[in-house]
Amino acid sequence: MAIVRLDPFRDIWSMSEAMDRMLRAPMWTDRELLERGWAPACDIHETNSNVVVECELPGLEAKDIDVNIEGDTMTITGNRTMSSEVNEQDYHRIERSYGSFTRILTLPSEVNADKVDAAYNKGVLKITMPKVQLEKPKTTRIAIKEKASK
């Protein structure tokens, strides 16, 4: 049996080299990027009376986008197609994502889905939803009767 000298840093160095190889390698090929789909970037913020969602959807038309609200969940779906003017084989690089997408967002407050306003301008979809105004509990003063002591 051979005697092996203990090197406590050997495992650390091999892990470091594996991490370096992983970070230098491309995460996805161009084809994988194209096939994995995409999801638009969205911001959600609140005002005193509204919940506002803004999504970046460049290259789409309003007719290509569907928005649905169910309870506290908003679903935004759509489809961005490649230009039919250029054949896929003629591309040298495709970095923009195409195809269908779905974004499911949880809304921070209950909204009135019947009064939602959605506008699409310069590639940004802005959805303004009024918050449901909860009735403040009514306070009723109760009179206390004092009983006469015997």
C-alpha positions as a Markdown table, in Angstrom:
| # | Residue | x | y | z |
|---|---|---|---|---|
| 1 | Met | 0.0 | 0.0 | 0.0 |
| 2 | Ala | 1.4 | 3.4 | -1.0 |
| 3 | Ile | 1.5 | 6.3 | 1.3 |
| 4 | Val | -0.3 | 9.4 | 0.0 |
| 5 | Arg | 0.6 | 12.7 | 1.3 |
| 6 | Leu | -2.4 | 14.8 | 2.6 |
| 7 | Asp | -3.0 | 17.9 | 0.5 |
| 8 | Pro | -6.0 | 19.8 | 2.0 |
| 9 | Phe | -6.0 | 22.3 | -0.8 |
| 10 | Arg | -6.2 | 19.7 | -3.7 |
| 11 | Asp | -10.1 | 19.5 | -3.5 |
| 12 | Ile | -10.4 | 23.3 | -3.3 |
| 13 | Trp | -8.2 | 23.8 | -6.4 |
| 14 | Ser | -10.0 | 21.2 | -8.4 |
| 15 | Met | -13.4 | 22.8 | -7.5 |
| 16 | Ser | -12.0 | 26.2 | -8.5 |
| 17 | Glu | -10.8 | 24.9 | -11.8 |
| 18 | Ala | -14.3 | 23.3 | -12.4 |
| 19 | Met | -16.0 | 26.6 | -11.7 |
| 20 | Asp | -13.6 | 28.5 | -14.0 |
| 21 | Arg | -14.4 | 26.0 | -16.9 |
| 22 | Met | -18.1 | 26.4 | -16.2 |
| 23 | Leu | -18.0 | 30.2 | -16.2 |
| 24 | Arg | -15.9 | 30.4 | -19.4 |
| 25 | Ala | -18.2 | 28.0 | -21.3 |
| 26 | Pro | -21.3 | 29.6 | -23.0 |
| 27 | Met | -24.4 | 28.8 | -21.0 |
| 28 | Trp | -26.6 | 28.3 | -24.1 |
| 29 | Thr | -26.0 | 28.0 | -27.7 |
| 30 | Asp | -27.8 | 30.4 | -30.1 |
| 31 | Arg | -30.3 | 27.7 | -31.1 |
| 32 | Glu | -31.1 | 26.9 | -27.4 |
| 33 | Leu | -31.7 | 30.6 | -26.7 |
| 34 | Leu | -34.1 | 30.8 | -29.7 |
| 35 | Glu | -35.9 | 27.6 | -28.6 |
| 36 | Arg | -36.2 | 28.3 | -24.8 |
| 37 | Gly | -38.7 | 31.1 | -25.3 |
| 38 | Trp | -38.7 | 34.4 | -23.6 |
| 39 | Ala | -40.5 | 36.5 | -21.0 |
| 40 | Pro | -40.9 | 40.3 | -21.1 |
| 41 | Ala | -39.5 | 42.4 | -18.2 |
| 42 | Cys | -42.2 | 43.8 | -16.0 |
| 43 | Asp | -42.4 | 46.4 | -13.2 |
| 44 | Ile | -45.2 | 46.5 | -10.7 |
| 45 | His | -45.8 | 49.5 | -8.4 |
| 46 | Glu | -48.6 | 50.9 | -6.3 |
| 47 | Thr | -50.0 | 54.3 | -5.7 |
| 48 | Asn | -52.6 | 55.2 | -3.1 |
| 49 | Ser | -55.5 | 54.2 | -5.4 |
| 50 | Asn | -53.9 | 52.0 | -8.2 |
| 51 | Val | -51.7 | 49.1 | -9.0 |
| 52 | Val | -49.6 | 49.7 | -12.1 |
| 53 | Val | -47.9 | 47.1 | -14.2 |
| 54 | Glu | -45.5 | 48.1 | -17.0 |
| 55 | Cys | -44.1 | 45.5 | -19.4 |
| 56 | Glu | -41.5 | 45.8 | -22.2 |
| 57 | Leu | -42.9 | 44.3 | -25.3 |
| 58 | Pro | -41.0 | 45.8 | -28.3 |
| 59 | Gly | -41.9 | 44.6 | -31.7 |
| 60 | Leu | -45.4 | 43.6 | -30.9 |
| 61 | Glu | -48.7 | 45.2 | -31.7 |
| 62 | Ala | -51.6 | 45.6 | -29.2 |
| 63 | Lys | -53.6 | 42.9 | -31.0 |
| 64 | Asp | -50.8 | 40.4 | -30.3 |
| 65 | Ile | -51.1 | 40.8 | -26.5 |
| 66 | Asp | -53.7 | 39.3 | -24.1 |
| 67 | Val | -54.2 | 40.3 | -20.5 |
| 68 | Asn | -56.4 | 38.4 | -18.0 |
| 69 | Ile | -57.0 | 39.0 | -14.3 |
| 70 | Glu | -58.3 | 36.3 | -12.0 |
| 71 | Gly | -58.3 | 37.2 | -8.3 |
| 72 | Asp | -54.8 | 38.5 | -7.4 |
| 73 | Thr | -53.2 | 37.0 | -10.5 |
| 74 | Met | -52.5 | 38.8 | -13.8 |
| 75 | Thr | -51.6 | 36.7 | -16.9 |
| 76 | Ile | -50.0 | 38.4 | -19.9 |
| 77 | Thr | -49.6 | 36.3 | -23.0 |
| 78 | Gly | -48.5 | 37.0 | -26.6 |
| 79 | Asn | -46.4 | 36.0 | -29.5 |
| 80 | Arg | -43.6 | 37.8 | -31.2 |
| 81 | Thr | -42.8 | 36.5 | -34.7 |
| 82 | Met | -39.5 | 36.8 | -36.7 |
| 83 | Ser | -39.5 | 39.0 | -39.8 |
| 84 | Ser | -40.5 | 37.0 | -42.8 |
| 85 | Glu | -38.3 | 39.3 | -45.0 |
| 86 | Val | -35.2 | 37.4 | -44.0 |
| 87 | Asn | -34.8 | 33.6 | -44.1 |
| 88 | Glu | -33.5 | 32.0 | -40.9 |
| 89 | Gln | -30.6 | 30.5 | -42.8 |
| 90 | Asp | -29.4 | 34.0 | -43.8 |
| 91 | Tyr | -29.0 | 35.2 | -40.2 |
| 92 | His | -25.5 | 35.3 | -38.7 |
| 93 | Arg | -26.6 | 36.0 | -35.2 |
| 94 | Ile | -30.1 | 35.9 | -33.5 |
| 95 | Glu | -30.1 | 37.5 | -30.1 |
| 96 | Arg | -33.6 | 38.8 | -29.8 |
| 97 | Ser | -36.2 | 36.2 | -28.6 |
| 98 | Tyr | -39.2 | 35.2 | -30.6 |
| 99 | Gly | -42.2 | 33.0 | -30.1 |
| 100 | Ser | -45.0 | 32.9 | -27.6 |
| 101 | Phe | -44.6 | 34.1 | -24.0 |
| 102 | Thr | -46.6 | 34.0 | -20.8 |
| 103 | Arg | -46.0 | 36.1 | -17.7 |
| 104 | Ile | -48.0 | 35.4 | -14.6 |
| 105 | Leu | -47.8 | 38.1 | -12.0 |
| 106 | Thr | -49.1 | 38.2 | -8.5 |
| 107 | Leu | -50.7 | 41.5 | -7.7 |
| 108 | Pro | -49.9 | 43.2 | -4.4 |
| 109 | Ser | -53.5 | 44.3 | -3.7 |
| 110 | Glu | -57.0 | 43.4 | -4.7 |
| 111 | Val | -58.0 | 45.3 | -7.8 |
| 112 | Asn | -61.3 | 46.1 | -9.6 |
| 113 | Ala | -60.9 | 44.1 | -12.8 |
| 114 | Asp | -63.9 | 45.9 | -14.3 |
| 115 | Lys | -62.2 | 49.2 | -14.4 |
| 116 | Val | -58.7 | 48.3 | -15.7 |
| 117 | Asp | -57.0 | 50.7 | -18.2 |
| 118 | Ala | -54.4 | 49.2 | -20.5 |
| 119 | Ala | -52.4 | 51.3 | -23.0 |
| 120 | Tyr | -49.6 | 50.2 | -25.4 |
| 121 | Asn | -47.1 | 52.9 | -26.5 |
| 122 | Lys | -43.6 | 52.6 | -27.9 |
| 123 | Gly | -43.2 | 49.0 | -27.0 |
| 124 | Val | -44.3 | 49.4 | -23.4 |
| 125 | Leu | -47.6 | 48.0 | -22.1 |
| 126 | Lys | -48.9 | 50.0 | -19.1 |
| 127 | Ile | -51.8 | 48.5 | -17.2 |
| 128 | Thr | -53.5 | 50.7 | -14.5 |
| 129 | Met | -55.8 | 48.9 | -12.1 |
| 130 | Pro | -57.8 | 50.7 | -9.4 |
| 131 | Lys | -57.6 | 49.1 | -6.0 |
| 132 | Val | -60.7 | 47.7 | -4.4 |
| 133 | Gln | -61.8 | 50.2 | -1.8 |
| 134 | Leu | -62.7 | 48.2 | 1.3 |
| 135 | Glu | -65.4 | 49.7 | 3.4 |
| 136 | Lys | -64.2 | 51.1 | 6.7 |
| 137 | Pro | -65.8 | 49.3 | 9.5 |
| 138 | Lys | -68.7 | 51.3 | 11.0 |
| 139 | Thr | -68.2 | 52.3 | 14.6 |
| 140 | Thr | -71.4 | 52.2 | 16.7 |
| 141 | Arg | -71.3 | 53.6 | 20.2 |
| 142 | Ile | -73.1 | 51.3 | 22.7 |
| 143 | Ala | -74.8 | 52.9 | 25.6 |
| 144 | Ile | -74.2 | 51.2 | 28.9 |
| 145 | Lys | -77.0 | 51.2 | 31.5 |
| 146 | Glu | -76.0 | 51.4 | 35.1 |
| 147 | Lys | -78.1 | 49.2 | 37.4 |
| 148 | Ala | -79.2 | 50.6 | 40.7 |
| 149 | Ser | -77.6 | 48.8 | 43.6 |
| 150 | Lys | -79.9 | 47.4 | 46.3 |
